[in-house]
Amino acid sequence: MQKTTPHHWLLYCRPGFEPDCAQEALRQARQQRPVLAEQPAIIANSGYVIVALNEQSLSYRELIFARQLIRLHHTIAVLSERDRLTPILAAIAALPGTFGALWLEVPDTNDGKTLSAFTRRFQPLLEAALREHGKLQDTSKNTICPDKTTSHSTGLSKGDSQVAGYEPVEEGHDEKTADCPQKASTSSARAEKILPYKTSHLPRLHIFFPDKSSALIGTSDPHNSAAAIMGIVRQSMPVEAPSRSTLKLAEAIEVFMDRSEQTRLLRQGMTAVDLGAAPGGWTWQLVRRGIRVTAVDNGPMKGALAKHPLVEHLKQDGFKFAPRKTVDWLVCDMVEKPSKVAKLIEEWFAAGWCRHAIFNLKLPMKQRLVALDSALGGIRKRLDEEGINYRMMAKQLYHDREEVTVFLTKTKG
Ligand SMILES: C[S@@+](CC[C@H](N)C(=O)[O-])C[C@H]1O[C@@H](n2cnc3c(N)ncnc32)[C@H](O)[C@@H]1O
């Protein structure tokens, strides 16, 4: 029998969730055809996994734990600090076609952060060389994000700098741009910086540095991957928001809805119920869009939200609350078993109490995928039985910890 060469895929995930990420990807592949028995070892808390497949394809949209989906083409296991550029360029030259963007990436770990100063220095150098070789197009948006926690050592060797006449410049740490994918100094640019990158239709080129001395070279399809460096849609913390939880809902809105859907589904004058609302970070996101919110929680709402004209705070049990009439949105961040929250969401949709929902499912310590399957499967089954057309997406967002966020919206038949 003919032996097929395995195709390797590189997936980024939240550190600590590597087994879940690999398990989910392999399961998706297995639904197409049997997967290879021998898989690359999982490195605990590394923030990435590699899976080896035959001809199966993976769908980024359907993966909950994967932050990014990259087809891995080449691994440079030993990268000399004296000249990283030459072997990387040689590996890229062997890839067919041209690329729409170059993203240099590191694991989302403390060790990874120490490498981001190096990638920031290396980016223009590699970019210039690739442009010269005709391998890179449309690079206007390709600067790497500075990182607050970055080490101030550049990690760039003399040899690397000399190859393209690169002159290191002093780093400036602008707190306001530190969370952004693109360095920006004007307020409009600052507003743009929290958005995912603009992409062309050409594949993106990813150079991932798991550590200082190795590099993984891969490509992503802009239509089947995350449009953000490291798969992280960063958000700036609004100073007026009452809790950091606000970032979860802000990110969910960016990740699950495109611009036109955001405009259509989050309009001034709409109504929402926020279950488990206190101290008010999610309510704040809705209120700032002019949405009237019934905030249900026995705990207190914080700051100006407590007396905001668009907020009605009810000290009630979120599992017993029923709205007087249909609302546009249900959002729910109550800390409860995923099965219990899923059941509640089913009830709301079956009763026609809301049109759209964003909710958080807190994950158990073990068997996370099993718990998620059961919760999401239960919702699908119930909505199918009720004849409700819907679209549902679940992701472990950057701002999610031991949890995932789900978007559910009714669609026309
Ligand atoms: C993670 S916090 C919510 C944070 C909130 N989303 C924010 O952005 O500020 C969970 C909240 O759920 C509330 N909660 C838990 N069980 C509840 C229940 N059965 N009914 C109402 N609220 C509940 C807690 O009081 C707590 O305030």
The ligand as a Gaussian input file, in Angstrom:
#p B3LYP/6-31G(d) Opt

LIG

0 1
 C      -18.401000      36.312000      36.671000
 S      -19.489000      37.293000      37.538000
 C      -20.219000      38.269000      36.306000
 C      -19.378000      39.414000      35.893000
 C      -20.128000      40.309000      34.953000
 N      -20.392000      39.658000      33.675000
 C      -19.346000      41.575000      34.665000
 O      -19.000000      41.785000      33.524000
 O      -19.091000      42.357000      35.582000
 C      -20.763000      36.175000      37.915000
 C      -21.963000      36.798000      38.566000
 O      -23.014000      35.846000      38.503000
 C      -23.820000      36.052000      39.635000
 N      -24.647000      34.870000      39.822000
 C      -24.264000      33.610000      40.087000
 N      -25.359000      32.822000      40.208000
 C      -26.430000      33.608000      40.003000
 C      -27.823000      33.379000      39.983000
 N      -28.339000      32.164000      40.186000
 N      -28.629000      34.432000      39.721000
 C      -28.156000      35.659000      39.506000
 N      -26.823000      35.930000      39.516000
 C      -25.989000      34.910000      39.761000
 C      -22.835000      36.335000      40.748000
 O      -23.469000      37.046000      41.802000
 C      -21.777000      37.157000      40.034000
 O      -21.998000      38.534000      40.220000

